[in-house]
Amino acid sequence: MDIIVVSDTNVFIDLISVGLQEQFFLLPMEVHTTDMVVFEVKREGQSEIMTDLIDKGCLKVKTHTSEEMLPFFQAEHRRYNLSPADYSVLTYSKNNGYVLLTGDGNLRKVALSEGVEVHGSIYVITQMVEHHILSELQGAEILETLKNNNQRLPKTQLDALIKKWRGSL
């Protein structure tokens, strides 16, 4: 059975930046996000890609009622120093037992403390290699690009995977 993942904004941005947004949906995962994350993706090109993925039925979006959104703008999320969009994916993941995908260190820390399984962009790329969507060499090249695009990713982990995938040729 496919696992259900809830993706935060930064994972989508990472995947779009390396052109892997379509391949993401080839993984044995059902990918969800929230309407607040979709609203957060505003950069030209990225917004259209998100809309296309939603229209194709690849990306499932949890739409919140105004009543459900109230806590996202009240004190609870501020206690954790989370944005309303971050709090929406945390709550959606936690309440449904879904895996959270995020590269946000603070959101990751809060999610783990709440008992939510959390992974990031490196995990997604690793899954693409393990499921033969990407070759190891392609995975290494993508990680090199991500390392340059996103300075927040853990360099040690990236370098180790790059070396491993390039060394196994």
N, C-alpha and C positions, 0 to 999 in steps of 0.2 A: 504494500500500500504506500502511496505517496505520503510524504509528510507535508504538513501545512506550515508555511513560513509567513511571517508578517515582516515586510521590509520597511525600513526607515528611509528617509530621503537620501542619505549619503551613499547607501549601497546602490541605489538606482543611478545616482550621479557618477559613481565610479564605473559602473558597467556601461553606461552610455558613453563615458569618456574614452573607453577602449573599444567601443563598437560591439559589445557583447549582450546588448539588451535582448535580442531575439534568442540567442543561444541559452540565456538564463532559463527560458521557458521550455527548453528541451530536457531539463533536469527532472527527475522523478519527484517533483515538489509542486504543490499547489501554492501559488504565490498570491498573497493578499497584501493589502496596505489599507490605509485609511484615507478618507476624503481630505483630511487635514494635510497629509503628506502630499497628495496630488496637488493641492493648492499651493504647497511650498515650492514645488518644482516649477519655476517661472522663467528660467533662462531660455532664450530663443532656441528652438530646436529640441530641447529636452522636454518641454511641455507638450509639443506635438507628438513626440515619441511615446510619452506616457498615454496621451489620448488614444493613439493608434493601438497600443497594447490593450487598453481597456475596451475599445471598440471591437477588437478581434476576439475578446473573451479570454485572453491570456491572463490578464491581471484582474483579480477580484478586488473590489473596493468596498470597504465597510463605510457606509454613509451613516453619519450620526444625526440623531434628532437633536433639536435645540436643547431638550432636557438632558440628553446624554452628554452634550458638549459643556454644560455648565461647570462640572468639576475641572475641566481642562483649563478654565480661565479663573479658577478660584485658588485658594491658598495651598491645596494639596500638592500640585505640581511644583509650586515655588519652594516647598520644603525640600524638594530634591534638586532644585535648580534645573528643571526640565522645561523645554518649550511646550506649548500646548500640543503641537504635532508629536513630539517625543512622548508626551504623556498619553496621547491617544493610541500609539502603537504599543506602548507598554501595557496599558489597560486591556486592549484588545487581545494581545498575546496571552497575558496572564489569565484573563477571564475565560479563555477558550482552550488553554493548554497548548498553544501554538508556539513554535520556535520563533524567536525574534532575530532579525538580521539588522545589525547596525554597526557602524564604525565609530559611533559617538562614545567616547570613554566613560563619560558620566552616566549616560543612559545604560550602557553595558553594566556598570557597577550597580546601579539601582536595580536593574532587571535581575541580575544574579542574586542580589540580596532578597529579592521577592520570589526567588525560586523559579525564574524563567530561564530556559535554555537560550543561550545567546551565541551567535556567530557573526562574522563580518564578511567583507568582500574577499579576503584571502580564502576563506572557507568555500565561498561560491566558486572561485576559480579552481580550487583544489577538487571540488566535486565535478567540475566540467572535465578535468583531466581524468579523474577516476572513472567517469562514465563515458570516456572516449569521445567527448564532444570536442575537446581540444587535445592535441598531442602534448607531450611533455615539453617539447621545444616551443610550441605555441604558448603554452602556459607560462614558461619562463619569460618569453618575450612580452607577454601581457603584464606579468608582474613587474618587469623592468619599467614598462610604460606607467603602470600604476604608481610605482615608487616615485617617479618624476612628477606625476599628476597630483598625488595626495601625500604630502609630507607627514601626515598624521599616522599613516600605516606603520606598523612595527617593522623597522628596517632589518633587525636581526632575523625575524621570522621570514621576511621576504627574501633576504639574501640566502638563507639556508635552503629554501625551496627552489630558488633559481639555480643554485649550485647543484642540488640533487637532480633536478630535471635536466639540466644541461650535461651533467656528468653521466647520465644513464643512456646517452646516445650511442 
